[in-house]
Amino acid sequence: MTERSFDPGALVDAAAPLLKLALTPESRAQTILHLKIAAEQAELLLSAIIGDEYEPAPVYQP
């Protein structure tokens, strides 16, 4: 299985018409920047190794 790289520009170009968004070149660039930042943060979160002892409790007790 090949891993696909995230292309925020392609996502914006595909999603904007579906969401009926009229993006200016400036807002498109800013949207792409924010998606890149979100992808970097997600990658960092998903790369953390979490052991079984760190699973959330089944019942919340303050």
N, C-alpha and C positions, 0 to 999 in steps of 0.2 A: 504494500500500500504506500503510495507516495503522499507526502505531506504537502499541503498547499500553503503558500505564504499568503498572509492577509494583505489585501489591496484596498485600502480605505477609499481611494479615488474611484475604483470600480463600484464599491458599495454605494457611495454617494451618487454616482451617475445612474445606478440602477434603482435606488430607493427614492430619489427625489421625485421622479415622475409619478411613481406609485402613491406617494404621499401628497402629491399635488403641490410640491414646494418649488417656488421660483427662486433659485439661488443666484445671487450676483457672484461674479468671480471672487470677490473678497470673502463673502460668506461661505462659498464653496471651499476656499482655501482654509478658512478657520475651522470648518466642519471636519475637513480631512485631518487637520492638526489635532483636534480633540479626539478623533477616532484613533489616531496613532498613539496618543498618550494613553487612552483607555486600553488599547491592545497591549502596550508595554506593561501597564499595571496588572492586567489580567495574566499575562505571561509570568510575571513575578509571583503573583499569588498562587498560580497553578504549579509553579516549580517547587514550592515549599513541600518538604517531606514531613508528613504528619503521621505519627504512629497511632496505633489503636487506642492507646491510653488518652489520647486527646479528642476522642469522639464526644460530641455533645451529649449532655444528660438526656434521658428519655422524657423526663418531667422537669420543668423549670421550677426551681425552689429558690426564692431570693434569700 
